[in-house]
Amino acid sequence: MLSPALGAVRIHPVKSLGARACDEAAVEPWGLAGDRRWMLIDSGSRVVTQRQQPRMALLSAELLPGGGLVLSAPGSPSLTVEVPDPARTVTAELHRSRVEVVSAADTAHAWFGARLGVEVRLVRRTADPSIHSSGGRARPCRSLTVSRCSSRRAPRWTRSTRWWRRGITHERGRCR
């Protein structure tokens, strides 16, 4: 029997922006620390993704100690964003669920608006992002890949299934 092997660790500091590779990540009850804690919302408080705004693929965010961000885009100056004060929360719609978020500084909204050409707001989830205002649980993130195959052999999956749990993607199948 082969032991699981870690394939990669990646986090998305801002939902739908590029992933950042990291050597390690703490696993919290709702997923990897720092993964998808920030997101963009439109004027209707709905989450904006690359499906609506493909130019988001050109933007990146680096997570700072303490949870802040450094935003960057090709040919543009970077912007440092501090963690917003959690005193005033608003509700945003994320995949037909409601999540409590706090709004970043106006400079962050303007930075994204100038690069995407639409009005959006950068927001951060509150302390425990797994709890929705509707009382349901969030879907876990998909950031780690665990392979049942040895690193000496390239995995080839037959009847492969994927299942998600606390930010770890487990691949189940047979190696040949």
PyRosetta script that sets phi, psi and omega in degrees:
from pyrosetta import init, pose_from_sequence

init()
pose = pose_from_sequence("MLSPALGAVRIHPVKSLGARACDEAAVEPWGLAGDRRWMLIDSGSRVVTQRQQPRMALLSAELLPGGGLVLSAPGSPSLTVEVPDPARTVTAELHRSRVEVVSAADTAHAWFGARLGVEVRLVRRTADPSIHSSGGRARPCRSLTVSRCSSRRAPRWTRSTRWWRRGITHERGRCR")
pose.set_psi(1, 135.9)
pose.set_omega(1, -178.8)
pose.set_phi(2, -91.1)
pose.set_psi(2, 147.2)
pose.set_omega(2, 178.2)
pose.set_phi(3, -87.6)
pose.set_psi(3, 150.7)
pose.set_omega(3, 176.0)
pose.set_phi(4, -61.8)
pose.set_psi(4, 147.3)
pose.set_omega(4, 177.7)
pose.set_phi(5, -127.4)
pose.set_psi(5, 134.4)
pose.set_omega(5, 178.8)
pose.set_phi(6, -75.4)
pose.set_psi(6, 124.4)
pose.set_omega(6, -178.2)
pose.set_phi(7, -91.0)
pose.set_psi(7, -42.2)
pose.set_omega(7, -177.4)
pose.set_phi(8, -166.3)
pose.set_psi(8, 154.7)
pose.set_omega(8, 173.1)
pose.set_phi(9, -125.7)
pose.set_psi(9, 119.1)
pose.set_omega(9, 179.7)
pose.set_phi(10, -137.9)
pose.set_psi(10, 140.4)
pose.set_omega(10, 173.8)
pose.set_phi(11, -125.2)
pose.set_psi(11, 154.0)
pose.set_omega(11, 175.4)
pose.set_phi(12, -113.6)
pose.set_psi(12, 96.0)
pose.set_omega(12, -179.2)
pose.set_phi(13, -57.2)
pose.set_psi(13, -36.9)
pose.set_omega(13, 175.8)
pose.set_phi(14, -119.8)
pose.set_psi(14, 126.5)
pose.set_omega(14, -179.2)
pose.set_phi(15, -54.3)
pose.set_psi(15, 131.0)
pose.set_omega(15, 177.6)
pose.set_phi(16, 77.2)
pose.set_psi(16, -0.3)
pose.set_omega(16, 168.9)
pose.set_phi(17, -91.6)
pose.set_psi(17, 172.5)
pose.set_omega(17, -176.3)
pose.set_phi(18, -59.8)
pose.set_psi(18, 151.8)
pose.set_omega(18, 177.5)
pose.set_phi(19, -78.8)
pose.set_psi(19, 151.6)
pose.set_omega(19, 176.6)
pose.set_phi(20, -116.0)
pose.set_psi(20, 124.2)
pose.set_omega(20, 176.1)
pose.set_phi(21, -73.9)
pose.set_psi(21, 142.0)
pose.set_omega(21, 176.0)
pose.set_phi(22, -143.5)
pose.set_psi(22, 157.0)
pose.set_omega(22, -178.4)
pose.set_phi(23, -74.2)
pose.set_psi(23, -30.8)
pose.set_omega(23, 179.5)
pose.set_phi(24, -156.2)
pose.set_psi(24, 160.9)
pose.set_omega(24, 177.7)
pose.set_phi(25, -151.7)
pose.set_psi(25, 137.9)
pose.set_omega(25, 176.3)
pose.set_phi(26, -73.4)
pose.set_psi(26, 139.8)
pose.set_omega(26, 178.1)
pose.set_phi(27, -99.6)
pose.set_psi(27, 117.7)
pose.set_omega(27, 178.0)
pose.set_phi(28, -99.2)
pose.set_psi(28, 168.5)
pose.set_omega(28, -178.9)
pose.set_phi(29, -56.2)
pose.set_psi(29, -26.0)
pose.set_omega(29, -177.2)
pose.set_phi(30, -104.2)
pose.set_psi(30, 6.2)
pose.set_omega(30, 178.8)
pose.set_phi(31, 133.3)
pose.set_psi(31, -161.6)
pose.set_omega(31, -178.1)
pose.set_phi(32, -74.6)
pose.set_psi(32, 141.4)
pose.set_omega(32, 178.9)
pose.set_phi(33, -58.5)
pose.set_psi(33, 128.6)
pose.set_omega(33, 177.3)
pose.set_phi(34, 83.4)
pose.set_psi(34, -3.2)
pose.set_omega(34, -176.2)
pose.set_phi(35, -85.7)
pose.set_psi(35, 118.1)
pose.set_omega(35, 176.1)
pose.set_phi(36, 56.5)
pose.set_psi(36, 34.0)
pose.set_omega(36, 175.4)
pose.set_phi(37, -77.6)
pose.set_psi(37, -27.5)
pose.set_omega(37, 178.9)
pose.set_phi(38, -104.0)
pose.set_psi(38, 151.7)
pose.set_omega(38, 176.2)
pose.set_phi(39, -157.9)
pose.set_psi(39, 166.0)
pose.set_omega(39, 174.6)
pose.set_phi(40, -102.4)
pose.set_psi(40, 140.6)
pose.set_omega(40, 175.1)
pose.set_phi(41, -126.9)
pose.set_psi(41, 154.6)
pose.set_omega(41, 179.0)
pose.set_phi(42, -91.7)
pose.set_psi(42, -172.6)
pose.set_omega(42, -177.8)
pose.set_phi(43, -65.8)
pose.set_psi(43, -20.1)
pose.set_omega(43, 176.7)
pose.set_phi(44, -92.6)
pose.set_psi(44, 10.6)
pose.set_omega(44, -179.5)
pose.set_phi(45, 64.1)
pose.set_psi(45, 27.7)
pose.set_omega(45, 174.8)
pose.set_phi(46, -99.2)
pose.set_psi(46, 141.9)
pose.set_omega(46, -179.5)
pose.set_phi(47, -64.8)
pose.set_psi(47, 137.0)
pose.set_omega(47, 178.4)
pose.set_phi(48, -101.1)
pose.set_psi(48, 132.4)
pose.set_omega(48, 179.4)
pose.set_phi(49, -124.0)
pose.set_psi(49, 179.2)
pose.set_omega(49, 178.1)
pose.set_phi(50, -64.7)
pose.set_psi(50, -20.9)
pose.set_omega(50, 176.8)
pose.set_phi(51, -62.3)
pose.set_psi(51, -40.7)
pose.set_omega(51, 178.5)
pose.set_phi(52, -85.2)
pose.set_psi(52, -33.6)
pose.set_omega(52, -175.7)
pose.set_phi(53, -130.8)
pose.set_psi(53, 82.5)
pose.set_omega(53, -178.1)
pose.set_phi(54, -57.9)
pose.set_psi(54, -24.4)
pose.set_omega(54, -180.0)
pose.set_phi(55, -66.8)
pose.set_psi(55, -11.6)
pose.set_omega(55, 176.0)
pose.set_phi(56, -61.0)
pose.set_psi(56, -25.0)
pose.set_omega(56, 179.5)
pose.set_phi(57, -64.1)
pose.set_psi(57, -21.8)
pose.set_omega(57, -179.6)
pose.set_phi(58, -84.9)
pose.set_psi(58, -11.2)
pose.set_omega(58, -175.9)
pose.set_phi(59, -99.8)
pose.set_psi(59, 151.2)
pose.set_omega(59, 178.0)
pose.set_phi(60, -139.2)
pose.set_psi(60, 159.4)
pose.set_omega(60, 179.8)
pose.set_phi(61, -135.8)
pose.set_psi(61, 136.8)
pose.set_omega(61, 175.5)
pose.set_phi(62, -111.2)
pose.set_psi(62, 130.7)
pose.set_omega(62, -179.7)
pose.set_phi(63, -79.3)
pose.set_psi(63, 131.5)
pose.set_omega(63, 177.9)
pose.set_phi(64, -99.0)
pose.set_psi(64, 156.2)
pose.set_omega(64, 173.4)
pose.set_phi(65, -57.1)
pose.set_psi(65, 136.3)
pose.set_omega(65, -177.8)
pose.set_phi(66, 93.6)
pose.set_psi(66, -8.8)
pose.set_omega(66, 174.6)
pose.set_phi(67, 101.9)
pose.set_psi(67, -4.9)
pose.set_omega(67, 176.6)
pose.set_phi(68, -71.6)
pose.set_psi(68, 179.9)
pose.set_omega(68, -176.9)
pose.set_phi(69, -134.1)
pose.set_psi(69, 155.2)
pose.set_omega(69, 163.1)
pose.set_phi(70, -118.4)
pose.set_psi(70, 116.7)
pose.set_omega(70, -179.8)
pose.set_phi(71, -93.1)
pose.set_psi(71, 140.9)
pose.set_omega(71, 177.8)
pose.set_phi(72, -144.2)
pose.set_psi(72, 154.2)
pose.set_omega(72, 178.7)
pose.set_phi(73, -149.0)
pose.set_psi(73, 148.9)
pose.set_omega(73, 179.8)
pose.set_phi(74, -57.3)
pose.set_psi(74, 130.4)
pose.set_omega(74, 176.2)
pose.set_phi(75, 73.5)
pose.set_psi(75, 12.5)
pose.set_omega(75, -178.2)
pose.set_phi(76, -127.0)
pose.set_psi(76, 152.4)
pose.set_omega(76, 174.8)
pose.set_phi(77, -69.6)
pose.set_psi(77, 147.0)
pose.set_omega(77, 178.7)
pose.set_phi(78, -77.5)
pose.set_psi(78, 164.3)
pose.set_omega(78, -179.9)
pose.set_phi(79, -135.6)
pose.set_psi(79, 129.7)
pose.set_omega(79, 175.4)
pose.set_phi(80, -92.7)
pose.set_psi(80, 131.0)
pose.set_omega(80, -178.8)
pose.set_phi(81, -119.4)
pose.set_psi(81, 124.3)
pose.set_omega(81, 177.3)
pose.set_phi(82, -83.1)
pose.set_psi(82, 158.0)
pose.set_omega(82, 174.9)
pose.set_phi(83, -65.6)
pose.set_psi(83, 127.7)
pose.set_omega(83, -178.5)
pose.set_phi(84, -71.6)
pose.set_psi(84, 157.8)
pose.set_omega(84, 176.9)
pose.set_phi(85, -66.7)
pose.set_psi(85, 124.7)
pose.set_omega(85, -175.9)
pose.set_phi(86, -78.6)
pose.set_psi(86, 7.7)
pose.set_omega(86, -176.0)
pose.set_phi(87, -64.8)
pose.set_psi(87, -35.9)
pose.set_omega(87, -176.7)
pose.set_phi(88, -116.1)
pose.set_psi(88, 104.9)
pose.set_omega(88, 179.7)
pose.set_phi(89, -100.4)
pose.set_psi(89, 156.1)
pose.set_omega(89, 172.4)
pose.set_phi(90, -128.9)
pose.set_psi(90, 164.3)
pose.set_omega(90, 179.7)
pose.set_phi(91, -102.0)
pose.set_psi(91, 132.4)
pose.set_omega(91, 177.1)
pose.set_phi(92, -119.2)
pose.set_psi(92, 154.1)
pose.set_omega(92, 178.3)
pose.set_phi(93, -98.4)
pose.set_psi(93, 121.8)
pose.set_omega(93, -180.0)
pose.set_phi(94, -127.7)
pose.set_psi(94, 106.9)
pose.set_omega(94, 179.3)
pose.set_phi(95, 52.5)
pose.set_psi(95, 52.4)
pose.set_omega(95, 178.2)
pose.set_phi(96, 66.2)
pose.set_psi(96, 11.5)
pose.set_omega(96, 174.4)
pose.set_phi(97, -116.1)
pose.set_psi(97, 160.6)
pose.set_omega(97, 177.9)
pose.set_phi(98, -108.4)
pose.set_psi(98, 134.7)
pose.set_omega(98, 178.6)
pose.set_phi(99, -128.0)
pose.set_psi(99, 146.9)
pose.set_omega(99, 176.9)
pose.set_phi(100, -85.7)
pose.set_psi(100, 130.1)
pose.set_omega(100, -178.5)
pose.set_phi(101, -135.3)
pose.set_psi(101, 162.3)
pose.set_omega(101, 172.9)
pose.set_phi(102, -123.3)
pose.set_psi(102, 143.3)
pose.set_omega(102, -174.6)
pose.set_phi(103, -83.3)
pose.set_psi(103, 138.1)
pose.set_omega(103, 176.0)
pose.set_phi(104, -75.5)
pose.set_psi(104, 178.1)
pose.set_omega(104, 179.3)
pose.set_phi(105, -64.4)
pose.set_psi(105, 153.8)
pose.set_omega(105, 179.8)
pose.set_phi(106, -58.2)
pose.set_psi(106, -29.1)
pose.set_omega(106, 179.5)
pose.set_phi(107, -62.5)
pose.set_psi(107, -33.8)
pose.set_omega(107, 178.4)
pose.set_phi(108, -69.3)
pose.set_psi(108, -40.9)
pose.set_omega(108, 178.1)
pose.set_phi(109, -61.3)
pose.set_psi(109, -44.3)
pose.set_omega(109, -179.6)
pose.set_phi(110, -65.0)
pose.set_psi(110, -39.0)
pose.set_omega(110, -180.0)
pose.set_phi(111, -60.6)
pose.set_psi(111, -49.3)
pose.set_omega(111, 179.2)
pose.set_phi(112, -67.0)
pose.set_psi(112, -41.7)
pose.set_omega(112, 179.8)
pose.set_phi(113, -58.8)
pose.set_psi(113, -40.7)
pose.set_omega(113, 179.7)
pose.set_phi(114, -66.4)
pose.set_psi(114, -31.8)
pose.set_omega(114, -177.2)
pose.set_phi(115, -89.2)
pose.set_psi(115, -27.0)
pose.set_omega(115, -179.2)
pose.set_phi(116, -99.4)
pose.set_psi(116, -19.6)
pose.set_omega(116, 180.0)
pose.set_phi(117, 77.4)
pose.set_psi(117, 14.1)
pose.set_omega(117, 176.8)
pose.set_phi(118, -137.9)
pose.set_psi(118, 159.1)
pose.set_omega(118, 178.7)
pose.set_phi(119, -82.6)
pose.set_psi(119, 118.4)
pose.set_omega(119, 177.1)
pose.set_phi(120, -137.1)
pose.set_psi(120, 161.6)
pose.set_omega(120, 175.8)
pose.set_phi(121, -122.1)
pose.set_psi(121, 137.4)
pose.set_omega(121, 173.9)
pose.set_phi(122, -87.7)
pose.set_psi(122, 126.6)
pose.set_omega(122, 180.0)
pose.set_phi(123, -131.1)
pose.set_psi(123, 160.3)
pose.set_omega(123, 179.0)
pose.set_phi(124, -125.0)
pose.set_psi(124, 137.8)
pose.set_omega(124, 177.1)
pose.set_phi(125, -64.0)
pose.set_psi(125, 153.4)
pose.set_omega(125, 178.2)
pose.set_phi(126, -74.0)
pose.set_psi(126, -176.6)
pose.set_omega(126, -170.2)
pose.set_phi(127, -45.5)
pose.set_psi(127, -52.1)
pose.set_omega(127, -178.4)
pose.set_phi(128, -113.9)
pose.set_psi(128, 95.4)
pose.set_omega(128, -175.1)
pose.set_phi(129, -70.4)
pose.set_psi(129, -5.9)
pose.set_omega(129, 179.7)
pose.set_phi(130, -81.3)
pose.set_psi(130, -14.7)
pose.set_omega(130, -179.1)
pose.set_phi(131, -95.8)
pose.set_psi(131, 118.6)
pose.set_omega(131, 176.9)
pose.set_phi(132, -90.0)
pose.set_psi(132, 154.2)
pose.set_omega(132, 177.4)
pose.set_phi(133, -63.8)
pose.set_psi(133, -20.8)
pose.set_omega(133, 177.6)
pose.set_phi(134, -79.5)
pose.set_psi(134, -4.9)
pose.set_omega(134, 178.6)
pose.set_phi(135, 92.9)
pose.set_psi(135, -8.1)
pose.set_omega(135, -179.8)
pose.set_phi(136, -81.7)
pose.set_psi(136, 175.1)
pose.set_omega(136, 179.4)
pose.set_phi(137, -102.0)
pose.set_psi(137, 145.3)
pose.set_omega(137, 177.7)
pose.set_phi(138, -74.0)
pose.set_psi(138, 154.1)
pose.set_omega(138, 172.2)
pose.set_phi(139, -72.8)
pose.set_psi(139, 135.6)
pose.set_omega(139, 179.2)
pose.set_phi(140, -62.4)
pose.set_psi(140, 155.6)
pose.set_omega(140, 179.0)
pose.set_phi(141, -75.5)
pose.set_psi(141, 169.3)
pose.set_omega(141, -177.6)
pose.set_phi(142, -126.5)
pose.set_psi(142, 88.5)
pose.set_omega(142, -171.6)
pose.set_phi(143, -128.4)
pose.set_psi(143, -30.9)
pose.set_omega(143, 179.6)
pose.set_phi(144, -101.5)
pose.set_psi(144, 147.0)
pose.set_omega(144, 175.9)
pose.set_phi(145, -118.1)
pose.set_psi(145, 124.4)
pose.set_omega(145, 177.6)
pose.set_phi(146, -115.5)
pose.set_psi(146, 125.1)
pose.set_omega(146, -177.7)
pose.set_phi(147, -108.9)
pose.set_psi(147, 137.4)
pose.set_omega(147, 177.6)
pose.set_phi(148, -80.8)
pose.set_psi(148, -4.4)
pose.set_omega(148, -177.2)
pose.set_phi(149, -93.5)
pose.set_psi(149, 151.6)
pose.set_omega(149, 176.9)
pose.set_phi(150, -67.4)
pose.set_psi(150, 147.6)
pose.set_omega(150, 178.9)
pose.set_phi(151, -68.3)
pose.set_psi(151, -14.8)
pose.set_omega(151, 178.9)
pose.set_phi(152, -78.1)
pose.set_psi(152, -16.2)
pose.set_omega(152, -178.7)
pose.set_phi(153, -124.6)
pose.set_psi(153, 136.3)
pose.set_omega(153, 177.0)
pose.set_phi(154, -69.5)
pose.set_psi(154, 130.9)
pose.set_omega(154, -178.9)
pose.set_phi(155, -70.7)
pose.set_psi(155, 138.2)
pose.set_omega(155, 172.3)
pose.set_phi(156, -130.3)
pose.set_psi(156, 116.0)
pose.set_omega(156, -170.9)
pose.set_phi(157, -93.3)
pose.set_psi(157, 135.0)
pose.set_omega(157, 169.7)
pose.set_phi(158, -121.2)
pose.set_psi(158, 137.4)
pose.set_omega(158, -176.2)
pose.set_phi(159, 47.3)
pose.set_psi(159, 44.1)
pose.set_omega(159, -177.1)
pose.set_phi(160, -67.4)
pose.set_psi(160, 138.6)
pose.set_omega(160, 173.0)
pose.set_phi(161, -128.3)
pose.set_psi(161, 149.9)
pose.set_omega(161, 177.0)
pose.set_phi(162, -117.6)
pose.set_psi(162, 143.5)
pose.set_omega(162, 171.9)
pose.set_phi(163, -142.8)
pose.set_psi(163, 151.7)
pose.set_omega(163, -170.7)
pose.set_phi(164, -114.9)
pose.set_psi(164, 139.1)
pose.set_omega(164, 174.1)
pose.set_phi(165, -158.5)
pose.set_psi(165, 118.4)
pose.set_omega(165, 175.5)
pose.set_phi(166, 48.9)
pose.set_psi(166, 45.8)
pose.set_omega(166, 172.6)
pose.set_phi(167, 82.3)
pose.set_psi(167, 7.0)
pose.set_omega(167, -179.2)
pose.set_phi(168, -114.1)
pose.set_psi(168, 129.0)
pose.set_omega(168, 176.1)
pose.set_phi(169, -94.3)
pose.set_psi(169, 118.4)
pose.set_omega(169, 177.6)
pose.set_phi(170, -103.8)
pose.set_psi(170, 128.4)
pose.set_omega(170, 174.8)
pose.set_phi(171, -98.8)
pose.set_psi(171, 127.3)
pose.set_omega(171, 178.1)
pose.set_phi(172, -115.5)
pose.set_psi(172, 127.4)
pose.set_omega(172, 179.5)
pose.set_phi(173, 174.5)
pose.set_psi(173, -173.8)
pose.set_omega(173, -178.9)
pose.set_phi(174, -105.5)
pose.set_psi(174, 143.6)
pose.set_omega(174, 173.4)
pose.set_phi(175, -97.0)
pose.set_psi(175, 142.0)
pose.set_omega(175, 176.7)
pose.set_phi(176, -115.2)
pose.dump_pdb("model.pdb")
